[in-house]
Amino acid sequence: MFRYTAPQLNTAQLTRAHLVQPGDTWDALARRYGLAPADLAPLQGVNPQREPVIGAVLALPDSGVEHAGALWRTADGSLLATALRFNRNPWAVALQNDLRHPYHPLAYQPLFLPGGAAPPRDLPVGFTQLDLSHVPAQPGQAIAYRGQTLQPITVTAKLSLAPLGSFGNGRFQLGLGGTGAFFGSQDPELAILPAGQPLWAQPWRFVDRQWDFEELTLTGSAAQINQADILAERERLFEIWNQASPTPQWTAGFRQPLDSYVFLS
């Protein structure tokens, strides 16, 4: 007589697709899905310090359990102040974050506070919410970020080396910018710096659009144009469009449309 034994299911082979959003750092993802650092190591590539790319889809190990909560970086560096702000037991907060006692200096180390309905996200210091206009984004289109903070703050932001226009209205923050049509598919770094606080940065994925070309029948000299000629002309135009003239072409006063008031619906 033979006894049938059901095969054991290898849970390590089960994965879930996760679209990376702002604040989905390796630490935030580990706490959200109950994963160990070793579970995420294969996804980190050669540079484990580089955070997940916003707009990328990660195949995360499926632990079957998802945890809600908040990741909070306190500006005053005090666990006690954070526990008091959120009405938590300081010793319980220390235990949940692998700290020996609630008097341990944090130095902007994020504290995980379980509970609520939102997933934990590691946002810039003072931010309670951060959204992007497109995830992933497309070259040649306007881009923006929108956020909320605990209190009014001054914020500066950059996409790679290009500054974004940043505006504030009380606790609401808005940043505007854009890229050229030939920006290409890449993962530039979005950097947000609240005044007097550490820099927050995370890569943001840009994916080229599929261009639609009309089918034309060329005659005469135009019919002799080949793909090499087209590429050469594109390179010539690209050099022209990226030239900076020594004298300004626009001398009139310039005013940002949102420099006095930011309205967020």
N, C-alpha and C positions, 0 to 999 in steps of 0.2 A: 504494500500500500504506500502510495506516495502522498505526501502532504504538500499542498500548494502554499507558498509564501509570497504574499504580494511584494513587489519590488519597492524598496525604500525610495521616496521622492527626495531628490537632492535639491534642497531649497536654495542652495547657492547658485543654481543654474537659472532660477526664476528671476526675471528682471522686470522693471517698470520703466516706462518712458517718461522722462521729466523734462519739460521745457523750462530752461533756466530764466528766472526773472531777477530784477535788481535785488540784491541782498541775499541771493542764494549762494552763499559762500560754502566752502567745504565743511566748515564747522556747523553752519546752519542746516545743511542737508543731512549731516550725520545726526544731529539732534532731532530733526523732523522725522526721519525714517528709522531712528534707532540703530544706526550703523556704527561700526568700529572704524577707526582710521585705516586699518588694513583693508576694509571693504572698498574704500574709495581710492586707495593707492593706485590701482591699475588705470584709473581714469585721469590721474593728475599729470601724466606725461613726464617729461624730463625735468620740469620745473614745478615742484609741488607747492611753491609759494604763489603761483599764479592762480587766481580764483577762476571758477567756471565762467565760461563766456556767455553773456546774456544773449538769448536767442538760440543757443545750441540745445540739442536734445541729448540728454544723458541716459544711458541704459544703467539704471541703478539696481543693485541687488534688492529684491522684493522681500523685506522682512515681515510683511503682512500687517505691520502696526505703524500708524502714522500719528505723530504727536503734535499738538497745537501748543502755542506759547509765544513768548517774546524774547528776542535777544536784545539786551539793553547795554549800551556803552555809556557809563555815567561820566559826566564832565568833571565832577568833583572827586572822582576816584574812590568813593566810599560805598562799600556794600551796605552799611547800615542806612545811609541816606536812601539808597535804592529800595531796600526792603521797606523802609518807612513810607516812601512815595507810593509803593504798590500794595501797602498793607500786608506785608509778608513777614513770616518769622525769620529773623536774620540767620539763625542757626540752620534752619531748613534750607534757606537759599545757599548758604555755604556748602552744605552737604550735597545739594543737587548739582553744584558746580565743582565738586572735588576739591574744596578748600577746607583746610583744617579748622578754621575759625572765621567768624564774620569780620575780624579786624585786619584781615590780610589785605595789603595794598593791591589795588587792581591795575593801576597804570593803563586804563582804558581797555582792560580785558573784558570781553562781552560776558554778561551774566545771563543765563538761561532761566526764564521764569515760566514754568509750565502753566497751562490753563488757557481759557478763552477758546475762540473758534479759528483765529488766524494762524497760519503757519509761521514759525520763527524765521525772521530775515535779519541779516546783519546790515543795517543801514547807517548812513552818516550820523555822527554824534548829534543828538538833538532831534533827529527826524523820526517821526512815527509812521510815515507813509512815503513811498517813492514809486512813481509810475513813469514809464517811457511811452512815447508816441507810437513807436513801432518795435515789435519784437518778433523776428529780427527786423532791422531797418534796411532801406534801399538807397543806394547812391542817387544823388540828384534830387532828393526830396527834402523838405523841411523836417527837422527833428526837434523834439522838445522833451523836457522832463517836467513833472509836476509833483510837488511834495507838500507835506504838512509837518510842522515842527511843534514842539511843546510850547515854545515862546518865540517871539520875533527875533530873527537873527539875520546877519548879512552873509550871503553865500556867493562864492565865485566857482565857476565850473569851466572845464575844458574837455574837448574831444581830441585826444592825442595832444597836439600842440596848438590847436585852434580854439580860442576862447569862445564860450557861449554867452549870449546875453542873459544875465540873471536878474530877476526882479522879485521883489517881495511885497506882500500886502498882509501885514500882521503875521499870522502863523502860516500863511500860504506862500509857497515858493514856486517860481516858474522860470524855466530856462529855455531859450530858443537858439537855434542854429541851423546849419545845413551843410551839405557836401556837394561837390561838383558831380556832374554826370559820369565823369571818368574816374571817380574815386575808387571804383573796383571793389571786388569782394575781399574783405579783410576784417580783422578784429581789433579796431583801435580801442584805446583805453578811455573810458569815461571817468573823469576825476572831479569830485565835488569837495570843496573845502569850506566848511562853516568857519566863520571868523573865530580865531583863538582855539580851534580844535584840530585834531589830526586829520590828515588827508584821507578821504575814502576813494577807492578806485576799483573798477571792475571792467574787464573787456566787454565790448558791445559788438555783436556780429552785424556786418553789412553784407548783403547778398545782391549781386547784380540782377537786374530784371532781364527777362527774355524780351529782346527787341523784336518788333514786328517790322518786316521789310516788305515793301510793295514790289511786285514783280514787274520790271520794266524791260521793254525791248529797246536796246540802244542801237543807234546807227551812226555812221561816219566815224569821226575820231573818238567819240565816246565809246564806241564798241571795242576799241583797242585797249581800254582800261582793264587791267587785271587786278587780282587780289593784292599783289605786291605794291601796285600804284596806290591802291586804297589805303593800305597800311602806312605807306610813306606820307600820304597826305594827312592822315590822322596824327602822325607824329609831328608833322610841321605845325598843324593847328594847335596841338597840345602845347608845344613850346611857346606859341604866340599867346595863348590864353593864360599861361603861367608867368608871363613877363610882368614885372613890376616897374611901372614908369617912374623915372626920377622925380618928376613933378606931378603933383596931384591933378587929376582930371576933373575933380569936383571940388569947388571952393566954397559953395554955399553952406550955410549952417545945416547940420544934420541932427535930427531928433529921433530917438527911439520911440516907436509908437506906444510903448507901454512903460515909459520912464516915470510917469506920475501915478499910475493906478493899474493894478493888476486885478482883473476880474476872472474868477474861476467858477464855472458852473458846477 
